[in-house]
């Protein structure tokens, strides 16, 4: 609970059997988290058993993809404040307090993993990934004339219930480039947001996206295409009096 507001945490899981129980307990140990929704996205065998040893609520999402898992988790969450994160050990439960503190003044709080002093030397955030996330974030900042953004792919973020309800029916991305879409929707709806630095640690196991440079490049290019699409469609929709820009996107991304 944070100032009489219920706090939910959403954790999508696919390949985090070894770390998920520890991460769940770490978030609960902060004393601020009321519920944790674990979205089992066709996770590795044994993951369910690890989750069942905790107080977390487990739901199952058969559509494969990070975006689908996050969307399902937010749908299931009952909190006034919804925190998104990952159970791979890269994020710290202690950073919940940072997000909550800024939620007093902002409806959405984005995390950033690109602050050098907060990156563990063992974390998978070398120059290539750090520069790539920074560049795409700056592209959003420039195209939409927002306040400062430095990380387009950080999974750790907070949304108020009101902010989520405002954009919930308009997601079109179900896979790895979900984060920039959420950013674009928040920006286009003039929802008050801020980005803050969070700690970034060594991952348990190998990432399906950042573990391979070629895969990371492909995801990055899809992010850029999506951002330009939102920028173009927003311009088009204003000229044609369309209420919500992604009504003009015309299809669902996979």
N, C-alpha and C positions, 0 to 999 in steps of 0.2 A: 504494500500500500504506500502511496506517495500523496501526502496531503489530502487524504480521504478519496483518492482516486485508485481504482484497482489497476494493477500492473500485470500485463500478460507478456510472456516471452514466446516467440515462435522459433523453433529449431527444425529445419528440414534435414532429413538424414538419408544418405544413400550408402556411403562407405566410411562410417565413423563408429563402427562397433567398439573399437578399443578405447575411445575417448568419451563417448556420449554420456555414460553414467557420471563420470567425474565432472563434466561440464554442467550437467543438470544440477548436481549437488552444489557446484560453485555458484550458480545463479541464485538458487534458493538460499544459500548461506548469506547473501547480502542483506536479507531481511526485508527487502522491498518488493520482491517478486511474489505475486499471489498465485499465479498459475503458469505452467509451462506446457505449451502445445508442441508435441513432437510429431512432425509429419513424416511418416514412413513412406518414402518414395521408391518402392521396390528395393528396400535396403538389404545389405548383406545379411546372410543367415546369422542368427544369434543377436542381432540388433534389438529386436523386440524384447527378448529376454532381459537384456541390459536395461532397457527403458522401464520394464515392469518392476524392477527392483527399486524404483524411485517413485516420487509423488507426481511425476509428469503424466499428462494425458496423451495417449498415442492415438493418432488417426492415420488412415491409409489413403494415399493418393496414387492411383494406378497410372495416370498420365505422367510419363517420364519427363523430368525437367525441373530446374531450379525455380523458374517462374511459377510453374503450376503448383509446386510444393509451397512456396511462399503465399500464393493466393489462397490456397486451401487453409493454411494455418491462420491467416488473418480472418477468414470467414468463420473459423471455429473459435477464435479468441473472444473472450467476454470482457476484457479489460477496457478501462477508460483510456489507458495508455498502452500501446502495443509496441513492443521492442522486437525487432528482427535481428537474428544473429545466426551463427553456425556452431555445430557441436564438434568441430574438428580440433579444438584446442587453440586456435589462432587468436581468438578474442578472449578478453578477461571479464569475468563476471563483475569485478569491481568497477568497470567502466559504466555499468548501469547507473551509478550515482551521477556521473557526468551528464548522461543523456537526460535523466530525470530533472536535474537542476536547470538545464536549459529549456525543458518543456514548460516551465513556468512562464516563459516569454515567447516561445515559438511552438507552432503546431506540429512541425516536423524538424527532427534533428538528425542530420546525416553524419555518419562517422567518416573519418579519413585515416588511411593507413600510411600516408606518405610523409609523416613527420619523422625525420631521421632519428631523433633521440628516443622515439617510442617504438622503433622497429628492432626486435630482437635479432642479434647477429645470425641466428640460425633460421630465421623466418625466410620464406620464399618471397622476398620482395627486393630482388636485385635491381640494378639500374634499368634493365629492359622493362620489367613490369611496372616499376615505379614511374618511369618516364611515360609509359603508355597510358597508365591510368590518369596521370597528371594532364597529359595532352588532351585526352578526350574530355576530361572534366572542364578544362579551359575552353574547349570548343563550345560546350554548352554555355559556359559563362559568357563567352563572346557573342554567340548567336542570339541568346535570349536576354542579354544585358542584366545578368543576375548579380547577387553578391558573390563573394569568393567561393570557388569550388576547386578542390585539388585531388579528388579521387572519385572516379566514376563507378568503380566496382566494389566499394566497401559494402559488405553484407550487414554490418551492424548499424542500425538506425532506429529511430523512434517516430511513431505517428500517433497523434491524438485520435480518439475515436471519431471526432468530427472530420478531421482531414481524411481519414480512411473512407468514411462514408461518402465523402465528396467525390472520390475518384474510383471507388471499388468496382463499379460496373464497366470500366473503360480500359482495362488491361487487355492488350493484344498479344503479349509476348509470354510464352510458357517456358522458354529455355534460358540459356546462360546470360543473355543480354537483357534480362528483366530490369536490373537496377537503373540503367539510364532511362528506361521508359517511365519508371516510377518518378524519377527526378523531373522529367519533362512534364508529366501530368501535374505534379505539385507546382511547378513554375507557371504553367499555363493557366492554372486556376488561382493564381495569386495567393497561394497559401504561404503564410509566414514560415520561413525555414532558415536554418543556420547549419553550417558544417563545423564540426569540432574534431580535434585529433583524438584517436584512441590507440591503445597499445596493440601491437601486432606481433604474435609469437610463432614459434615453430609449429607446423601442422603435424598432427598424427596421421600417418599414411600419405598417399600421393593424391594431389588434386587432379580431377578429370579435365580441368580447363588449364590452369596455370602450370600444371606439371609438364606440359609439352609446349615448346615455343610456337610451333606451327598452329596448334589449336588456339593458343592465346591470340595469335595474330588474326585468325579467322573470326574469333569472337569480337575482337577489337574493331574489325572492319564492319561487322554486322551492327555493332553499337553506333559507329559513325553514320552508317546508312540510315539507321532508325532515327538518329538525332536530326539529320538533314530532312528526313521525311516529316517529322513533327514540326520543324521550323517552316517548311514549305506549306504543309497542310494548314498550319496555324495562319499563315499569311493568306492562303486561299480562302479559308473559312471566314475570316474577318471581312473579306471582300464580298462574300456570298451570304453573310448573316447566318452561318451555321453555329449553333449554340456551343457544341463541343467539337474541337478539331478532329478527334479520332473517329468521329462519325463518318468522315470522308476517307478514312484509310481503306475501307472496302473489303478487308479480309483479316483473318486471324493469323498472326505470326506463329510459327512453331518453334 
